């Protein structure tokens, strides 16, 4: 395991993707990794809190190892995240991508990976954090929303922003139509951010070497 907040000094960067749902962004990452378009990234593990999720199915179909941890089977969040951390250490994971993972990351995972966990969120943070960001934007009547990729900290969608892209809200938009356009941006933006991170050899992100 590399030091807190640091990358491996050379070679491929081993990535774990966390997902709870359909895994559409996971699928894009798997596809890009297969064509070499994720830079030096290698997806070595997919973690889910839902063993029957589509995300797990996608990973298994791609031949990527999966670990499903059901929170209610653990005494508390510390025990839950300790089990995940053991799996990450076994695979020597350098970097975590939260792609539709519907749980807050606690200190048990955050501290060993501080500066090395990114999250994808379907709004222009700091606007509309948390669940149902697309529904929040429509209800607020704003003219635009977007997509944010940010580093994860202790809060809910409060970490430093890495990249954002705007998505206009059209007068005729429904939640479904806006979701489709936001997902199209997510599928382009997230792989770009991951690829850029993997190029940062010998560079510290949010910590010490």
Secondary structure in CASP SS format (residue, H / E / C, confidence):
PFRMAT SS
TARGET T0000
AUTHOR 0000-0000-0000
METHOD secondary structure of the structure
MODEL  1
X C 1.00
X C 1.00
X C 1.00
X C 1.00
X C 1.00
X C 1.00
X C 1.00
X C 1.00
X C 1.00
X C 1.00
X C 1.00
X C 1.00
X E 1.00
X E 1.00
X E 1.00
X E 1.00
X E 1.00
X E 1.00
X C 1.00
X C 1.00
X C 1.00
X C 1.00
X C 1.00
X H 1.00
X H 1.00
X H 1.00
X H 1.00
X H 1.00
X H 1.00
X H 1.00
X H 1.00
X H 1.00
X H 1.00
X H 1.00
X C 1.00
X C 1.00
X C 1.00
X C 1.00
X C 1.00
X C 1.00
X E 1.00
X E 1.00
X E 1.00
X E 1.00
X E 1.00
X E 1.00
X E 1.00
X E 1.00
X C 1.00
X C 1.00
X C 1.00
X C 1.00
X C 1.00
X H 1.00
X H 1.00
X H 1.00
X H 1.00
X H 1.00
X H 1.00
X H 1.00
X H 1.00
X C 1.00
X C 1.00
X C 1.00
X C 1.00
X E 1.00
X E 1.00
X E 1.00
X C 1.00
X C 1.00
X H 1.00
X H 1.00
X H 1.00
X C 1.00
X C 1.00
X C 1.00
X H 1.00
X H 1.00
X H 1.00
X H 1.00
X H 1.00
X H 1.00
X H 1.00
X H 1.00
X H 1.00
X H 1.00
X H 1.00
X H 1.00
X H 1.00
X H 1.00
X C 1.00
X C 1.00
X C 1.00
X C 1.00
X E 1.00
X E 1.00
X E 1.00
X E 1.00
X C 1.00
X C 1.00
X C 1.00
X C 1.00
X C 1.00
X C 1.00
X C 1.00
X C 1.00
X H 1.00
X H 1.00
X H 1.00
X H 1.00
X C 1.00
X C 1.00
X C 1.00
X C 1.00
X C 1.00
X C 1.00
X E 1.00
X E 1.00
X E 1.00
X E 1.00
X E 1.00
X C 1.00
X C 1.00
X C 1.00
X C 1.00
X C 1.00
X C 1.00
X C 1.00
X C 1.00
X C 1.00
X C 1.00
X C 1.00
X H 1.00
X H 1.00
X H 1.00
X H 1.00
X H 1.00
X H 1.00
X H 1.00
X H 1.00
X C 1.00
X C 1.00
X C 1.00
X E 1.00
X E 1.00
X E 1.00
X E 1.00
X E 1.00
X E 1.00
X E 1.00
X E 1.00
X C 1.00
X C 1.00
X C 1.00
X C 1.00
X C 1.00
X C 1.00
X C 1.00
X C 1.00
X C 1.00
X E 1.00
X E 1.00
X E 1.00
X E 1.00
X E 1.00
X E 1.00
X E 1.00
X E 1.00
X C 1.00
X C 1.00
X C 1.00
X C 1.00
X C 1.00
X C 1.00
X H 1.00
X H 1.00
X H 1.00
X H 1.00
X H 1.00
X H 1.00
X H 1.00
X H 1.00
X H 1.00
X H 1.00
X H 1.00
X H 1.00
X H 1.00
X H 1.00
X H 1.00
X H 1.00
X H 1.00
X H 1.00
X H 1.00
X H 1.00
X H 1.00
X H 1.00
X H 1.00
X H 1.00
X C 1.00
X C 1.00
X C 1.00
X C 1.00
X C 1.00
X C 1.00
X C 1.00
X C 1.00
X C 1.00
X C 1.00
X C 1.00
END
